[in-house]
Amino acid sequence: MWQGRVSIAAAGLVLLLASASRAGAAGIVNGGFETGDFTGWTVQLHDANAPGGGTMQVGAQVLIGDDLFRDGSVQPGATPPQGRFFALISTMPEEDEPDGCPTTQSPFAVPPTDVDSDPYWEQDVTVLSQQFQVGVLPTVIQFSWSFLRGESGPTSLHDDFQVILTPIDPPGTPIQVLGQTAGAAFPPPYAGTFQVIDPSSFDNHFYEAVTDPAGGPVDCHFSPYGRTAFQQTTFTIPAPGLWEVTFFIGDDGGDARGDSGVLLDEVTLITSAPVPVISSNGVIALVCMLCCTMIIHLLWRRSPRTGMSAAMILLLATLSVVTLSRPTGALATEETNTAAEKGKSQDSMQVAARRAPRPPTPPPTRPPTPPATHPATPTPANTPTPIVSHP
């Protein structure tokens, strides 16, 4: 009876050491936008004048590569880093959109935000956000992005792209993961806190996104001053808990000229935790332990005293396995995009009907409109949330 228990205990130990269980992170839902829409995300759009009258909400679309035209006719205008879809958040529309497209509703509207701490507020703001749970450290958030520039020239302004992480539970101060701006400064030099994207990073093509969403007017986006290659940003989550990631883009200064945008893809949580495995010496010790178990079984039948001595050998073998089992340092990578996103058949996706490319819209040539400055002393209600820049 006793020797049977020893055998069962040894078998249980083998199973325990052979498996490495760990608590993961509740992942980003639809981080690759492969559902063809914004499932899992919270989207804050902005108002525009709808074609034919009325108001519509614009600023965010989920696209395939063929929805983006380069230089008026080249398709795909860009290829998603993974999968079939990517998201576009933008400051669209502007004043000079062609017929059938929405136009900016209020060029000098002043929303209560100034993310880059320069003298101007942002307008035509689009925000994409999602909350997620982190239970294991280290965990990093990773995403791919490409900036489409709509501003250029000595009298234009710039458009701002910001990514922040906000601790929700327990609550804390938002952390800036990324702060990028592209365009120019009016008057120069740029007086904000964001990093100015090097103009040589843009490919000098112009880009248009034109789709006909079901049940709504056409969405139109036009960035005439090039696109950066996709870049991947990785940031280490500093603490466990409930977090929110926020992607923000805004038209700085309210000039209502030039649609800047950002393509987003591969928003992913990666948990990099060492997984306990058995080293080569540990495997030898494990084999010895199993042999000892068999010897105990045989000796106990002859003499309980002898069996007890053999049990001590088993104990020493067990200690050897535990001692020689160590983390290898290999990363156990958990790609936490939801399984539902990957398992969904692309054939069943409801993708918006695509519109044929239109002739490219030339950049406006009329004199620039002076930018709208925000008050020198904003009211407390308009004071932006303080952001802690990541070193």
C-alpha positions in Angstrom: 0.0 0.0 0.0 2.7 2.4 1.0 4.8 1.6 -2.0 1.8 2.4 -4.3 1.6 5.8 -2.7 5.3 6.4 -3.4 4.7 5.5 -7.1 1.8 7.9 -7.3 3.7 10.7 -5.6 6.6 10.2 -8.0 4.4 10.3 -11.0 2.8 13.5 -9.7 6.2 15.1 -9.3 7.1 14.3 -12.8 3.9 16.0 -14.1 4.5 19.0 -11.9 8.0 19.5 -13.1 7.1 18.9 -16.8 4.5 21.6 -16.8 5.1 25.3 -16.2 1.9 27.0 -15.4 1.7 30.8 -15.2 -0.9 33.5 -15.0 -0.9 35.5 -18.2 -2.2 38.9 -19.1 -5.8 39.5 -20.4 -4.8 40.5 -23.9 -5.7 43.2 -26.3 -8.9 42.4 -28.2 -8.8 42.8 -31.9 -5.3 44.3 -31.8 -4.8 43.5 -35.5 -8.3 44.8 -36.5 -8.8 41.5 -38.3 -12.5 41.6 -37.6 -12.7 44.3 -40.2 -14.0 46.8 -37.7 -13.3 48.3 -34.2 -14.6 45.4 -32.2 -13.1 45.7 -28.7 -12.1 49.3 -29.0 -13.6 52.6 -27.9 -13.5 55.2 -30.7 -13.9 59.0 -30.2 -14.6 60.6 -33.5 -15.2 64.3 -34.5 -18.0 66.1 -36.3 -17.9 67.0 -40.0 -20.3 68.4 -42.6 -21.9 65.5 -44.4 -22.2 65.7 -48.2 -25.6 67.0 -49.0 -26.1 68.6 -45.5 -26.2 67.5 -41.9 -23.5 66.2 -39.7 -21.5 63.0 -39.6 -18.8 61.6 -37.4 -15.4 60.9 -39.0 -11.8 60.2 -38.2 -11.4 56.4 -37.9 -11.6 53.6 -40.4 -10.5 50.0 -40.6 -9.0 49.4 -44.1 -7.4 46.8 -46.3 -4.4 47.7 -48.3 -6.4 48.4 -51.5 -8.5 51.0 -49.7 -5.4 53.2 -49.6 -4.3 54.7 -52.9 -0.8 56.0 -53.5 -0.4 58.8 -56.0 -4.0 58.5 -57.1 -4.0 55.0 -58.6 -1.4 52.6 -57.0 -3.0 49.9 -55.0 -2.4 48.8 -52.3 -1.1 52.1 -51.1 0.4 50.3 -48.1 0.5 46.7 -46.8 -0.5 45.8 -43.3 2.5 44.5 -41.2 0.4 41.4 -40.4 -3.0 40.1 -41.5 -5.3 41.8 -44.0 -6.5 44.9 -42.1 -5.1 47.9 -40.3 -6.7 51.0 -38.7 -6.5 54.6 -39.8 -7.0 57.4 -37.3 -6.9 60.9 -38.8 -7.7 64.6 -38.6 -9.9 64.4 -41.7 -11.6 66.2 -43.3 -10.3 69.6 -44.5 -11.9 72.5 -46.2 -11.0 71.5 -49.8 -12.4 68.0 -50.0 -13.9 67.0 -53.4 -17.6 66.5 -54.1 -19.0 63.5 -52.2 -16.7 63.8 -49.2 -17.4 65.4 -45.8 -15.8 68.8 -45.1 -14.5 70.3 -41.9 -17.3 71.6 -39.7 -15.6 74.4 -37.7 -12.0 75.3 -38.7 -11.5 77.2 -35.5 -13.3 75.1 -32.9 -11.2 74.8 -29.8 -11.4 71.5 -28.0 -10.1 71.4 -24.4 -6.8 69.7 -25.1 -3.2 70.6 -25.8 -1.2 67.4 -25.7 2.2 68.8 -26.9 2.2 71.9 -24.7 2.7 74.4 -27.5 0.8 77.6 -28.0 -2.0 76.0 -29.9 -4.9 73.6 -29.2 -5.7 70.5 -31.3 -8.9 70.1 -33.2 -10.4 67.4 -35.4 -9.3 65.0 -32.7 -9.7 61.2 -33.0 -9.0 58.9 -30.1 -8.8 55.1 -30.1 -8.6 53.3 -26.7 -8.9 50.0 -25.0 -8.5 48.7 -21.4 -6.6 45.5 -20.6 -5.5 43.6 -17.5 -1.9 42.9 -16.6 -1.3 40.1 -14.0 2.3 39.1 -14.7 5.5 41.1 -15.0 7.4 41.7 -17.2 4.7 42.5 -19.7 5.2 44.8 -22.7 2.7 46.4 -25.0 3.8 46.5 -28.6 2.3 48.2 -31.7 3.2 49.1 -35.3 2.5 52.6 -36.7 3.0 54.7 -39.9 2.5 58.5 -40.0 0.8 60.0 -43.1 1.7 63.7 -43.3 -0.8 66.3 -44.2 1.2 69.4 -43.2 4.2 71.0 -44.8 5.8 74.3 -45.7 7.1 77.3 -43.8 3.6 78.7 -43.0 1.8 75.5 -42.1 1.3 74.0 -38.7 1.9 70.4 -37.6 -0.3 67.5 -36.5 0.2 65.5 -33.3 0.2 61.8 -32.6 0.3 60.6 -29.0 0.2 57.2 -27.3 -0.4 57.1 -23.5 -0.9 54.4 -20.9 -3.2 55.2 -18.0 -3.4 53.0 -14.9 -7.1 52.5 -14.1 -7.1 50.2 -11.1 -5.2 51.1 -9.1 -5.4 54.6 -10.5 -2.3 56.6 -11.3 -0.8 59.3 -13.5 -0.9 58.7 -17.3 2.4 57.8 -18.9 3.4 59.0 -22.4 4.7 56.2 -24.5 5.0 58.1 -27.7 4.7 61.8 -28.7 5.3 62.5 -32.4 4.5 65.6 -34.6 5.0 66.3 -38.3 4.6 69.4 -40.4 6.1 72.7 -39.6 5.9 75.5 -37.0 4.1 78.8 -37.3 5.9 80.8 -36.3 9.1 78.7 -36.2 10.7 77.1 -34.3 8.4 74.4 -32.9 7.8 75.1 -29.2 6.1 71.9 -28.1 7.4 68.8 -26.3 6.9 66.2 -29.0 9.5 64.7 -31.2 9.4 66.2 -34.7 9.5 63.4 -37.3 12.5 63.9 -39.6 11.1 65.1 -43.0 13.5 62.6 -44.8 11.5 59.8 -43.1 8.6 60.4 -45.5 8.4 58.9 -49.0 7.1 62.0 -50.8 4.1 60.2 -52.3 0.5 61.3 -51.6 -2.1 59.0 -50.1 -5.9 58.8 -50.2 -8.3 56.5 -48.4 -11.7 56.4 -50.0 -14.4 54.0 -48.8 -18.2 53.8 -49.0 -19.3 52.5 -45.6 -22.7 50.9 -45.6 -25.5 53.3 -44.5 -23.3 56.4 -44.6 -21.6 59.0 -46.8 -18.2 58.4 -48.2 -15.2 58.7 -45.9 -12.3 60.5 -47.5 -8.7 61.0 -46.3 -6.0 62.9 -48.2 -2.3 63.2 -47.0 -0.3 64.9 -49.7 3.2 64.9 -48.1 4.2 61.3 -47.8 4.2 58.4 -45.3 6.8 56.9 -43.0 7.6 53.2 -43.1 5.9 51.1 -40.4 7.7 51.4 -37.1 7.3 49.1 -34.1 7.2 50.6 -30.6 7.5 48.5 -27.5 6.9 49.7 -23.9 7.3 47.8 -20.6 4.2 47.9 -18.4 5.5 49.1 -15.0 3.0 47.4 -12.7 0.2 44.9 -12.7 -3.4 46.0 -12.7 -6.0 47.4 -15.1 -4.6 49.7 -17.8 -5.9 51.7 -20.7 -3.9 52.4 -23.9 -4.9 55.5 -25.9 -4.0 56.5 -29.4 -4.6 60.2 -30.1 -4.3 62.3 -33.3 -5.2 66.0 -33.6 -4.8 68.9 -36.0 -2.7 71.4 -34.1 -3.8 75.0 -34.3 -7.1 74.6 -36.0 -5.8 75.4 -39.5 -8.2 72.8 -41.1 -5.8 72.2 -43.9 -4.2 68.9 -44.7 -5.3 65.5 -43.3 -2.7 63.8 -41.2 -3.3 60.3 -40.2 -1.7 57.3 -38.5 -2.0 53.6 -39.6 -2.1 51.2 -36.7 -1.6 47.5 -36.5 -0.3 44.6 -34.3 -1.4 46.1 -30.9 -0.2 43.3 -28.7 0.6 42.4 -25.1 3.7 40.1 -24.7 4.4 38.5 -21.4 8.0 37.5 -21.1 8.2 35.3 -18.1 11.0 32.7 -17.5 9.4 29.2 -17.7 10.9 26.6 -15.3 12.3 23.7 -17.2 14.5 20.7 -16.3 18.2 21.0 -17.2 20.1 18.1 -18.7 21.4 17.2 -15.3 17.9 17.5 -13.9 16.7 14.9 -16.5 19.4 12.5 -15.3 18.3 13.1 -11.7 14.7 12.5 -12.7 15.5 9.2 -14.3 17.4 8.2 -11.1 14.3 9.1 -9.0 12.1 6.9 -11.1 14.5 4.0 -10.8 14.6 4.5 -7.1 10.8 4.3 -7.0 10.9 0.9 -8.7 13.6 -0.3 -6.3 11.5 0.8 -3.3 8.6 -1.2 -4.6 10.7 -4.3 -4.9 12.5 -3.9 -1.6 9.4 -3.1 0.4 7.9 -6.4 -0.5 11.0 -8.1 1.1 11.5 -5.8 4.1 9.8 -2.6 5.3 13.1 -1.5 6.9 14.9 -1.9 3.7 12.1 -0.1 1.9 12.3 2.8 4.3 16.0 3.2 3.5 15.3 3.2 -0.1 12.7 5.9 0.5 15.5 8.2 1.7 17.2 7.6 -1.6 14.1 8.7 -3.4 14.0 11.9 -1.3 17.6 12.7 -2.2 16.8 12.2 -5.8 13.8 14.5 -5.6 15.9 17.2 -4.0 18.4 16.8 -6.9 15.7 17.4 -9.5 14.4 20.5 -7.7 17.9 21.9 -7.3 18.9 21.2 -10.9 15.6 22.5 -12.4 16.1 26.2 -13.3 14.7 28.8 -15.6 16.5 28.7 -19.0 15.9 32.4 -19.6 13.9 31.7 -22.7 11.0 33.9 -23.2 7.5 32.4 -23.0 5.9 34.7 -25.4 2.1 35.1 -25.1 0.6 36.7 -28.1 -2.6 37.8 -26.5 -4.7 38.9 -29.4 -8.0 37.2 -29.0 -8.5 33.8 -30.6 -11.9 35.0 -31.9 -10.1 37.6 -34.0 -7.8 35.0 -35.7 -10.5 32.3 -36.0 -13.0 34.4 -37.8 -13.3 33.6 -41.5 -12.4 36.5 -43.8 -14.9 35.2 -46.2 -17.7 36.1 -43.8 -16.5 39.6 -43.0 -18.7 42.5 -43.9 -16.2 44.7 -45.7 -17.4 48.1 -47.0 -17.8 48.4 -50.7 -14.7 50.0 -52.3 -14.9 53.1 -54.5 -12.7 53.5 -57.6 -9.8 55.9 -57.2 -10.5 59.5 -57.7 -8.0 62.0 -59.2 -5.6 63.3 -56.6 -6.6 66.6 -54.9 -3.8 69.1 -55.2 -2.6 70.8 -52.0 -4.3 74.2 -51.4 -2.4 77.1 -52.9 -4.3 80.0 -51.3 -2.6 82.1 -48.5 -2.5 80.3 -45.2 -5.1 81.0 -42.5 -3.5 82.2 -39.3 -3.8 79.5 -36.6 -6.1 79.7 -33.7 -4.3 80.2 -30.5 -5.8 79.1 -27.2 -6.2 81.6 -24.3 -3.1 82.5 -22.3 -4.9 81.4 -19.1 -7.3 78.5 -19.9 -10.1 77.8 -17.5 -9.6 74.9 -15.0 -12.1 72.8 -17.0 -9.9 73.1 -20.1 -6.6 72.2 -18.3 -5.2 69.0 -19.9 -4.4 66.0 -17.8 -0.7 66.1 -16.8 1.4 63.6 -18.8 4.6 62.0 -17.5 7.1 61.6 -20.3 8.8 58.3 -20.5 12.6 58.8 -20.4 
